[in-house]
Amino acid sequence: MASAGPRVVATLGSAQTLAWASSYYLPAMLARPMAADLGVAEPTVFAAFSAALVVSAFVGPQAGRRIDRWGGRPVLMATSVGFALGLAMLALASEPLGLFAAWLVMGVAMGSGLYEAAFASLVRLYGHGARNAITGITLIAGFASTVGWPLSAALEHAFGWRGACWAWAALHLAVGLPLNAWLPRAVAADAAPAPITPSSPPAASQPPAAHPAPPLRSAALLAWVFAVTWFISTAMAAHLPHLLNAVGTAPGAVIAIGALVGPAQVAGRLLEFGLLRRLHPLLSARLAALMHPLGAVLLALGGAPLAAVFALLHGAGNGILTIAKGTLPLALFGTAGYGHRQGLLMLPARLAQALSPWLFGLLLAHLGAGALWCSAALALSALAALLFIHPPTPEAPLEDPHRHP
């Protein structure tokens, strides 16, 4: 099976950077001016953002089904327009109802245009050859916050938060849409030739052959792993400064230590791209799932002196697990129906992500640094789930490439 070239990785990675920077990372910089201008409390803006995450959870499976049928190019092009529309609606909002309506539109675009859709697009084109490309686009898009936060702040300073939203909307139409349009076309499922024989294997862009449904037990365990890892990742993104303060970290060091998470994520992805690429994704995921609880225990026991170690371990593990969200379903269940299955597997994760800032905030308020033991226990439950998942054996493959579709 062919693998993706540098052009596809660079194109999709750049489009994903824009998508993440202008949606998931937008409230961090613009929630406060939005709230002040609209006359609402700042948590109301984050409630609208959480509503968008809930919408994205339920949109994901249907978006994946469409990618399975038509390929990622038309779906991702449509989401570029969807992001632009949602951002324009944000810029025009004058009351809470308009704010929530805009974020609901953004939720539809997020559910059909972020990592899961990008992973499904690559698998639709390249089948099992998509693993390195999945790693490649996460390496590029891993800098979305690095690009998005200062750019949103600069745009807000120069043009106000509404001007920033207009600018992001224009970037989706002027940059994101052409980038997604540059992706290779995939043969539509209903246009693919019927017979597939051993002497004429399916092309990479053709829809994969049908195969038996994956074991429900493995799918349920994997959905739990994704839900836990997204819960922890979002909790740390929202509350890491407060958590570091709770263990006695000096205020001047909190920002510097928090800034280590991003480079650590990239380092983890480089590790996956290099040394760990020789391992089954299940093994690298197990290693990554151990990193957060190890760092959390060290921080809980050692306090502020080990805060940087925690940030590095958490970031590296999270970086590898982001890749595992794309590569594990591919390795365990095959290529057929990948997009729809990916959406279903990620539905609990999106819901956990939406609830995470609120729930972990409550834990932090009541337990202080003790909240670390909760996140460590959750992460260990994900590791246990991964230990109970076993890769398919060569004697009993999940996918038969010679079956007729």
C-alpha positions as CSV (number, residue, x, y, z in Angstrom):
1,M,0.0,0.0,0.0
2,A,1.4,3.4,-0.9
3,S,2.2,6.0,1.7
4,A,1.5,9.7,1.8
5,G,4.1,12.0,0.3
6,P,5.6,15.1,1.9
7,R,3.2,17.3,0.0
8,V,0.1,15.7,1.4
9,V,1.5,15.7,4.9
10,A,2.5,19.4,4.7
11,T,-0.8,20.4,3.1
12,L,-3.1,18.6,5.6
13,G,-0.8,19.5,8.5
14,S,-1.0,23.2,7.7
15,A,-4.8,23.0,7.3
16,Q,-5.1,21.3,10.6
17,T,-2.9,23.9,12.3
18,L,-5.3,26.6,11.0
19,A,-8.4,24.6,12.1
20,W,-7.2,23.9,15.6
21,A,-5.8,27.4,16.1
22,S,-9.0,29.1,15.1
23,S,-11.4,26.8,17.1
24,Y,-10.1,24.8,20.0
25,Y,-7.5,27.3,21.0
26,L,-9.6,30.4,20.3
27,P,-11.4,30.9,23.7
28,A,-8.1,31.0,25.6
29,M,-7.3,34.4,24.1
30,L,-10.8,35.8,23.1
31,A,-13.2,34.6,25.9
32,R,-12.5,37.6,28.2
33,P,-13.0,40.3,25.6
34,M,-16.0,38.4,24.1
35,A,-17.6,38.3,27.6
36,A,-17.0,41.9,28.3
37,D,-18.4,43.1,25.0
38,L,-21.5,40.9,25.1
39,G,-22.2,41.6,28.7
40,V,-22.0,38.0,29.9
41,A,-19.8,36.2,32.5
42,E,-16.6,34.6,31.1
43,P,-17.8,31.1,32.0
44,T,-20.8,31.7,29.7
45,V,-18.3,31.9,26.7
46,F,-16.7,28.6,27.8
47,A,-20.2,27.0,28.2
48,A,-20.8,27.9,24.6
49,F,-17.5,26.3,23.7
50,S,-18.4,23.2,25.7
51,A,-21.7,23.0,23.7
52,A,-19.6,23.1,20.5
53,L,-17.6,20.1,21.8
54,V,-20.8,18.2,22.5
55,V,-22.1,18.9,19.0
56,S,-18.7,17.8,17.5
57,A,-19.0,14.5,19.3
58,F,-22.3,13.6,17.6
59,V,-21.2,15.0,14.2
60,G,-18.0,12.9,14.2
61,P,-19.5,9.5,13.2
62,Q,-21.5,10.9,10.4
63,A,-18.6,12.9,9.0
64,G,-16.5,9.8,9.2
65,R,-19.1,7.8,7.3
66,R,-19.0,10.4,4.5
67,I,-15.2,10.3,4.4
68,D,-15.4,6.5,4.1
69,R,-17.7,7.0,1.1
70,W,-16.4,10.1,-0.7
71,G,-12.9,10.6,0.7
72,G,-11.7,13.5,2.8
73,R,-11.2,16.2,0.2
74,P,-14.9,17.3,-0.2
75,V,-15.6,16.9,3.5
76,L,-12.6,18.9,4.6
77,M,-13.3,21.6,2.0
78,A,-16.9,21.9,3.4
79,T,-15.5,22.3,6.9
80,S,-13.3,25.2,5.8
81,V,-16.5,26.9,4.8
82,G,-18.1,25.8,8.0
83,F,-15.3,27.3,10.1
84,A,-15.5,30.5,8.2
85,L,-19.3,30.7,8.7
86,G,-19.1,30.0,12.4
87,L,-16.3,32.6,12.9
88,A,-18.3,35.2,11.0
89,M,-21.3,34.4,13.2
90,L,-19.1,34.9,16.2
91,A,-18.0,38.3,14.9
92,L,-21.6,39.4,14.4
93,A,-22.9,38.1,17.7
94,S,-24.6,40.8,19.8
95,E,-26.2,38.6,22.5
96,P,-25.8,35.3,24.3
97,L,-28.1,33.5,21.8
98,G,-26.0,34.6,18.9
99,L,-22.9,33.5,20.8
100,F,-24.3,30.0,21.4
101,A,-25.5,29.7,17.8
102,A,-22.1,30.6,16.4
103,W,-20.4,28.0,18.6
104,L,-22.9,25.3,17.6
105,V,-21.9,26.0,14.0
106,M,-18.3,25.8,15.0
107,G,-19.0,22.5,16.7
108,V,-20.3,21.0,13.4
109,A,-17.1,22.1,11.7
110,M,-14.9,20.8,14.6
111,G,-16.6,17.4,14.5
112,S,-16.0,17.0,10.8
113,G,-12.7,18.9,10.3
114,L,-10.2,18.2,13.1
115,Y,-7.8,15.3,13.7
116,E,-10.3,12.4,13.4
117,A,-11.4,13.6,10.0
118,A,-7.8,14.2,8.9
119,F,-6.8,10.7,10.1
120,A,-9.8,9.1,8.3
121,S,-8.9,11.0,5.1
122,L,-5.4,9.6,5.2
123,V,-6.6,6.1,5.8
124,R,-9.1,6.4,3.0
125,L,-6.3,7.3,0.6
126,Y,-3.4,5.2,1.9
127,G,-4.8,2.4,4.0
128,H,-2.2,0.9,6.4
129,G,0.4,3.2,4.8
130,A,-1.2,6.1,6.6
131,R,0.6,5.6,10.0
132,N,3.6,7.8,9.2
133,A,1.4,10.5,7.6
134,I,-0.8,10.6,10.8
135,T,2.4,11.2,12.8
136,G,3.5,13.8,10.4
137,I,0.4,16.0,10.5
138,T,0.3,15.8,14.3
139,L,3.9,17.0,14.3
140,I,2.9,20.1,12.3
141,A,-0.4,20.8,13.9
142,G,1.2,20.3,17.3
143,F,2.2,23.9,17.0
144,A,-1.4,25.2,16.6
145,S,-1.4,26.8,20.1
146,T,2.1,28.2,19.5
147,V,0.8,29.9,16.4
148,G,-2.8,30.5,17.4
149,W,-2.5,32.0,20.8
150,P,-0.1,34.9,19.9
151,L,-1.8,35.5,16.6
152,S,-5.3,35.7,18.2
153,A,-3.8,38.0,20.9
154,A,-2.2,40.2,18.2
155,L,-5.3,40.4,16.1
156,E,-7.5,41.2,19.1
157,H,-5.1,43.9,20.2
158,A,-5.1,45.5,16.7
159,F,-8.7,45.0,15.6
160,G,-10.7,43.8,18.6
161,W,-12.0,40.3,19.2
162,R,-14.6,40.7,16.4
163,G,-11.8,41.7,14.0
164,A,-9.8,38.7,15.1
165,C,-12.8,36.4,14.3
166,W,-13.2,38.0,10.8
167,A,-9.4,37.5,10.2
168,W,-9.6,33.8,11.1
169,A,-12.7,33.4,8.9
170,A,-10.8,35.0,6.0
171,L,-7.8,32.7,6.5
172,H,-10.1,29.6,6.3
173,L,-11.4,30.8,2.9
174,A,-8.1,32.1,1.5
175,V,-5.7,29.5,2.9
176,G,-7.6,26.5,4.5
177,L,-10.0,25.9,1.6
178,P,-7.3,25.8,-1.1
179,L,-5.1,23.6,1.1
180,N,-7.9,21.1,1.6
181,A,-8.8,21.3,-2.1
182,W,-5.2,20.3,-2.9
183,L,-5.6,16.9,-1.3
184,P,-5.8,13.9,-3.7
185,R,-9.2,12.8,-4.8
186,A,-10.4,9.4,-3.6
187,V,-12.6,7.1,-5.7
188,A,-16.2,7.3,-4.5
189,A,-17.5,4.1,-2.9
190,D,-20.3,3.7,-5.4
191,A,-17.9,4.4,-8.3
192,A,-15.4,1.7,-7.4
193,P,-15.1,-1.3,-9.6
194,A,-16.9,-4.4,-8.2
195,P,-14.4,-7.3,-8.5
196,I,-11.2,-7.3,-6.5
197,T,-9.0,-10.3,-7.2
198,P,-5.6,-11.4,-5.8
199,S,-4.0,-10.5,-9.1
200,S,-5.6,-7.0,-9.1
201,P,-5.4,-5.7,-5.6
202,P,-7.4,-2.6,-4.7
203,A,-5.8,0.8,-5.3
204,A,-4.9,2.9,-2.3
205,S,-7.6,5.4,-3.1
206,Q,-10.4,2.8,-3.5
207,P,-12.7,2.0,-0.6
208,P,-11.3,-0.9,1.4
209,A,-12.9,-4.3,1.4
210,A,-15.5,-5.2,4.0
211,H,-14.4,-7.2,7.0
212,P,-16.0,-8.6,10.1
213,A,-17.0,-6.2,12.7
214,P,-14.3,-5.6,15.4
215,P,-14.8,-7.2,18.8
216,L,-17.1,-5.1,20.9
217,R,-14.9,-5.6,23.9
218,S,-11.8,-4.2,22.2
219,A,-13.8,-1.3,20.8
220,A,-15.3,-0.5,24.2
221,L,-11.9,-0.6,25.9
222,L,-10.4,1.6,23.3
223,A,-13.2,4.1,23.6
224,W,-12.5,4.3,27.4
225,V,-8.8,4.9,26.7
226,F,-9.6,7.8,24.4
227,A,-12.2,9.3,26.8
228,V,-9.7,9.1,29.7
229,T,-6.8,10.6,27.8
230,W,-8.8,13.4,26.3
231,F,-10.3,14.2,29.8
232,I,-6.8,14.4,31.3
233,S,-5.4,16.3,28.4
234,T,-8.1,19.0,28.4
235,A,-8.0,19.2,32.3
236,M,-4.3,19.9,32.2
237,A,-4.7,22.4,29.4
238,A,-7.3,24.3,31.4
239,H,-5.9,23.9,35.0
240,L,-2.2,23.3,34.8
241,P,-1.2,26.7,36.2
242,H,-3.6,26.3,39.2
243,L,-2.4,22.8,39.7
244,L,1.2,23.9,39.8
245,N,0.3,26.7,42.2
246,A,-1.4,24.1,44.5
247,V,1.9,22.1,44.8
248,G,3.8,25.2,45.8
249,T,5.4,26.2,42.5
250,A,6.6,29.8,42.5
251,P,4.3,32.1,40.5
252,G,7.1,33.2,38.2
253,A,8.0,29.6,37.3
254,V,4.4,28.5,36.5
255,I,4.3,29.9,33.0
256,A,7.8,28.7,32.2
257,I,7.0,25.1,33.4
258,G,3.6,25.1,31.6
259,A,5.4,26.1,28.4
260,L,7.3,22.9,28.5
261,V,4.2,20.8,27.7
262,G,4.1,21.9,24.0
263,P,7.8,21.0,23.2
264,A,7.4,17.8,25.1
265,Q,4.4,16.8,23.0
266,V,6.4,17.4,19.8
267,A,9.3,15.4,21.3
268,G,6.9,12.5,22.0
269,R,5.7,12.6,18.5
270,L,9.2,12.7,17.1
271,L,9.9,9.6,19.3
272,E,6.9,7.9,17.8
273,F,8.1,8.9,14.3
274,G,11.5,7.5,15.0
275,L,12.2,4.7,17.5
276,L,8.6,3.7,18.3
277,R,7.5,3.4,14.7
278,R,9.1,0.0,14.7
279,L,6.7,-1.1,17.4
280,H,3.0,-2.0,17.2
281,P,1.0,1.1,18.1
282,L,-0.5,-0.7,21.0
283,L,2.9,-1.0,22.7
284,S,3.8,2.7,22.2
285,A,0.3,3.6,23.5
286,R,0.9,1.6,26.7
287,L,4.3,3.3,27.2
288,A,2.6,6.7,26.7
289,A,-0.3,5.9,29.0
290,L,2.3,5.3,31.8
291,M,3.9,8.8,31.5
292,H,1.1,10.9,33.0
293,P,0.5,8.8,36.2
294,L,4.3,8.5,36.7
295,G,4.7,12.3,36.5
296,A,1.6,12.9,38.7
297,V,2.9,10.6,41.4
298,L,6.3,12.3,41.3
299,L,4.7,15.7,41.5
300,A,2.3,14.7,44.3
301,L,5.2,13.2,46.4
302,G,8.0,15.6,45.5
303,G,6.1,18.9,45.1
304,A,7.4,21.9,43.2
305,P,10.9,20.7,42.5
306,L,9.5,18.0,40.3
307,A,7.0,20.2,38.5
308,A,9.1,20.4,35.3
309,V,9.5,16.6,35.2
310,F,5.7,16.3,35.4
311,A,5.2,18.8,32.6
312,L,7.7,16.9,30.4
313,L,6.3,13.4,31.1
314,H,2.7,14.6,30.7
315,G,3.4,16.4,27.4
316,A,5.4,13.5,25.9
317,G,2.7,11.0,26.8
318,N,0.0,13.2,25.5
319,G,1.8,13.7,22.2
320,I,2.2,10.0,21.6
321,L,-1.4,9.3,22.6
322,T,-2.7,11.9,20.1
323,I,-1.1,9.8,17.3
324,A,-2.5,6.6,18.9
325,K,-6.0,7.9,18.4
326,G,-5.4,7.6,14.7
327,T,-3.1,4.6,14.5
328,L,-4.6,2.2,17.0
329,P,-8.0,1.8,15.4
330,L,-6.2,1.3,12.0
331,A,-3.9,-1.4,13.4
332,L,-6.6,-3.2,15.4
333,F,-9.6,-3.0,13.2
334,G,-8.3,-2.4,9.7
335,T,-9.2,0.2,7.1
336,A,-12.8,-0.6,6.1
337,G,-15.3,1.8,7.7
338,Y,-12.4,3.5,9.5
339,G,-13.9,7.0,9.4
340,H,-17.3,6.0,10.9
341,R,-15.7,3.8,13.5
342,Q,-13.2,6.6,14.4
343,G,-16.2,8.9,15.0
344,L,-17.9,6.4,17.2
345,L,-14.8,5.6,19.2
346,M,-14.2,9.3,19.8
347,L,-17.7,10.2,20.7
348,P,-17.2,9.5,24.5
349,A,-13.9,11.3,24.3
350,R,-15.5,14.5,23.0
351,L,-18.1,14.4,25.7
352,A,-15.4,13.8,28.3
353,Q,-13.5,16.7,26.8
354,A,-16.5,19.0,27.1
355,L,-17.0,18.1,30.8
356,S,-13.3,18.0,31.8
357,P,-12.6,21.7,32.7
358,W,-15.7,21.8,34.9
359,L,-15.2,18.4,36.6
360,F,-11.5,18.7,37.2
361,G,-12.0,22.3,38.4
362,L,-14.3,20.9,41.1
363,L,-11.7,18.3,42.1
364,L,-9.0,21.0,42.2
365,A,-11.2,23.3,44.3
366,H,-12.0,20.5,46.9
367,L,-8.8,18.5,46.9
368,G,-6.0,20.9,45.8
369,A,-2.9,19.0,44.8
370,G,-4.8,15.8,45.7
371,A,-6.5,16.1,42.4
372,L,-3.3,14.6,40.9
373,W,-4.1,11.3,42.5
374,C,-7.5,11.3,40.6
375,S,-5.9,12.0,37.3
376,A,-3.2,9.4,38.0
377,A,-5.8,6.8,38.8
378,L,-7.8,7.6,35.6
379,A,-4.6,7.3,33.5
380,L,-3.8,3.9,35.1
381,S,-7.3,2.7,34.2
382,A,-6.5,3.6,30.6
383,L,-3.2,1.7,30.8
384,A,-5.1,-1.3,32.2
385,A,-7.6,-1.1,29.4
386,L,-4.7,-1.1,26.9
387,L,-3.2,-4.1,28.5
388,F,-6.4,-6.0,28.0
389,I,-6.5,-5.2,24.2
390,H,-4.5,-7.6,22.1
391,P,-3.4,-7.1,18.5
392,P,-5.0,-9.3,15.8
393,T,-2.9,-12.4,15.1
394,P,-1.6,-13.2,11.6
395,E,-3.5,-16.5,11.7
396,A,-6.8,-14.7,12.2
397,P,-6.6,-11.4,10.4
398,L,-9.5,-8.9,10.8
399,E,-9.3,-7.9,7.2
400,D,-9.1,-10.1,4.1
401,P,-7.8,-8.0,1.2
402,H,-9.1,-10.5,-1.3
403,R,-12.8,-10.4,-0.3
404,H,-15.2,-8.8,-2.7
405,P,-16.8,-5.5,-1.5
